[in-house]
Amino acid sequence: MTSTPFRFGLQLVHPLAGTTWAETARRVEDAGFSTLFMPDHFEDQLAPVPALAAAAAVTSTLRVGSLVFGNDFRHPVVLAKEMATIDVLSGGRLELGIGAGWLRTDYDEAGMPYDRPGVRIERLAESLAIMKGLMSDGPFSFEGQHYSISELDGLPKPHAGVPPIVIGGGGKRMLTFAAQHADIVGITANLRTGEVGEDVIEDLSMGDRYDQKVAWVRDAAGDRDIELSSLTMAGWLVFTDDKATTAEGVAARVGVTTERILDTPAVLIGSPGEIADTLRA
């Protein structure tokens, strides 16, 4: 793994206050963000596929991506075609984020079986193999436990080969898989319970656990040149001249110690200069 310059992406589910979605996308681009990301849940949010296509259509340099698509929500043949189309229409500005699916309420409310993590990861592995195959040259066949396709030529092909693949995770199995198959690996909390509870907050707020996750990725990646990504939780990027008091407030809200808040890479508190120094360190 080699060192790469910082990039900053922004995840949104709705237009910024007082703007249309097109205006929001242009503001994100003008502000210097690398990528506009969208999550993929059945809650109150814009549908990511058309929204990402619309954002790409009104910008020229802004990359667009999913953070991340739930694999079980779409057949890989369908998703591969939709993603290749956005990549072609945007001139190669797509970042394809995909995961095994984790939020239990998505499954329960939509009437889908919420299989154990191992099964969902198996489906993800097959799905990713299919999408990469369809986005490569020529017809592609695949015979797996969960998916089967025969001599299908995925068209259109992406702008310049398979777009960057983004996979995040918080447990060793998922991070190992991501390090071996993704171009960008996101370090997140362990979401094995299917909900955001105290265990998730604690997992994100412990610097030593973060270090362990990074070590798993580096070990599994070997000589693969991948990009590491850290998710800063919403509301945990705070510009202030009173770092100590602000950290105490954040710690009280999430139920952990102030020391943990100041120790974790998932929280950035301080003046713009202090935060820049923290990132460079």
LINHU-V317015 format. One record per backbone hydrogen bond with DSSP energy under -1.0 kcal/mol. CO is the residue of the C=O (numbers start at 1). NH is the residue of the N-H. If there is no record, write none. Layout:
CO;NH  CO;NH
//
This chain:
8;34  10;37  13;46  16;19  20;24  21;25  22;26  23;27  24;28  25;29  26;30  27;31  28;33  29;32  34;63  35;10  36;65  37;12  38;67  43;45  47;51  48;52  49;53  50;54  51;55  52;56  53;57  63;36  64;95  65;38  69;99  70;73  71;74  75;79  76;80  77;81  78;82  79;83  80;84  81;85  82;86  83;87  84;88  85;89  86;90  87;92  88;91  93;64  95;66  96;166  97;69  99;71  103;106  104;108  105;109  106;110  107;112  113;115  116;120  117;121  118;122  119;123  120;124  121;125  122;126  123;127  124;128  125;129  126;130  127;131  128;132  129;133  130;134  131;135  140;152  142;149  147;144  149;142  152;140  164;96  165;183  165;184  166;98  167;186  169;188  171;175  172;176  173;177  174;178  175;179  176;180  177;181  178;182  183;227  184;167  185;229  186;169  187;231  191;194  194;104  197;201  198;202  199;203  200;204  201;205  206;210  207;211  208;212  209;213  210;214  211;215  212;216  213;217  214;218  215;219  216;220  217;221  218;222  221;224  224;226  227;185  229;187  233;236  236;268  238;270  242;246  243;247  244;248  245;249  246;250  247;251  248;252  249;253  250;254  251;255  251;256  257;261  258;262  259;263  260;264  264;267  266;233  268;238  270;240  271;275  272;276  273;277  274;278  275;279  276;280  277;281
//
